[in-house]
Every structure is written in C-alpha cells, then in structure tokens.
C-alpha cells in the first residue's frame, strides 16, 4: 500500500474523525482530468485517490514557505493562492496567483529542496497534496501517468514564459486586457471577472503601480470595454477586449530587431 502521509503529520483515529467534517471527500474524476489534462484510467484514479491529502485554508493562512522542504506535489482545487515573498514585518509581496483547479507547485518536490516562493491563501481555498515518495511508487505501476505529469510541467513552463513575455513587451493596458481575458467567467449572458485580490496585489502581478492599474481600468471604461461593479468587472465588449490583447502581439511580431 502506498504511504500517503508524512510521519510527522500522522493523525490519530480520534483526530481523523474530528477533521473529517472539515475536509472534502476527495477529488472527482473530472477534477483530476483538469489537473492532468486528459481523462485518467481507473487504476490511475484509484492510485491517486489512495495517496491524496486534502486541505482547506482560510484567507491569510500559509500554504507553504520557501524555507520549508518541498515533499508534495500541490494543487489548488478551488479558490485562489498567492505566490510571492513574505516579509519580516508580515507583509506579503504578491508576484502571481493560482486559481483552482490548477497545479500550485508541480516541480519543487522533485528537486528535494525548498519551495521557490511563499504561498498564501487569498481567500477560502481547497488544496490537494500528493506526497512525492508515494507518487514515485505510483509511477512505477502506472507509466502513462508520468507523461501526464510531464505535460503538466510543460504547460506551467509555457504559462510562465507567456507571463514574462507580457511584462517585457506589453504596456499596462494590454497586460490588463490579457489578465481579464484569462479570468472571464460566464454568468448567464454576461462575462464577469470577480476581484478577489486587493488592487495593489493585482497591480503587482501586472508589474505596474496601483495608480497605473486604476488608470488602465478607467481607460477601458471610457472605451466601453468593461464596467466596474464594486468588486466585479463586467466585460461589455469582448471583441474589443480581445483586439486590445492581440494588438500587442501583432506589434511585437512586426517590430524590428534591436
């Protein structure tokens, strides 16, 4: 049987009963499929379910720290987790966030060192952790799962590369357009973007000041691309938003090399 708990975190039977009501029953096959990018075999699902460890955190709670040794593959199932650096004064410098369902750290545990960044819950979140020692055992039994994990790592690298490209080549308004497109959620006949983070945290992700972020929002409102409704942004002209994001891509391809 695969060992799916760290010895230092083992719970007694009584403690397990006390915590059972606080945790979800486990991931559904569609949730596993989203994480791995493809439907999984029954034996793969059984193996993952046997070693999954589920956590539920509230806003401001620590998911992991840079100093902590990475022992698990970690994914966000629901909610949003911020990645960045926690300062000695307790403040948190947000660099990017991860919204579920999505891998939060799929690489550090393989390297045997610490996590590359600090991670903090930006609201109520649900996480799943897969102990790396147990994952290695499972991969010996389910070889196709290795390719799925490699594909997940490749998607993460591509996403980070795209973010770096945006910071270098796109101005603030176009970065915001891309950010909004990635976060649009259909709600009836509308497209909404909930603002769960503080303005300064969103600005930090875009590599701009809070004032520049506010000006970019205002510019889009003036162009009748978006409407700000409290802590929600409503996209009222999706083609215009898409064109704003794509303009910078065309400009980048057509600009002469320096």
Buried (B, 14 or more C-beta within 10 A) or exposed (E): EBEBEEEEEEEEEEEEEEEEEEEBEEBEEEBBBBBBEEEBEEEBBEBBBEBBBBBBBEEEBEBBBBEBEBBBBBBBBBBBBBBBEBEEEEEBBBBBBBBBBBBBBBBBBBEEEBBEBBBBBBBBBBBBBBBBBBBEBBBEEBEEBEEBBEEBEEBBEEBEEEBEEBEEBBEBBBBBBBBBBEBBEEEEEEBBBBBBBEEEBBBBBBBBEBEBBEBBBEBBBEEEBBBBEEEBBBBBBEEBBBEBBBBBBEEEEEEEEE
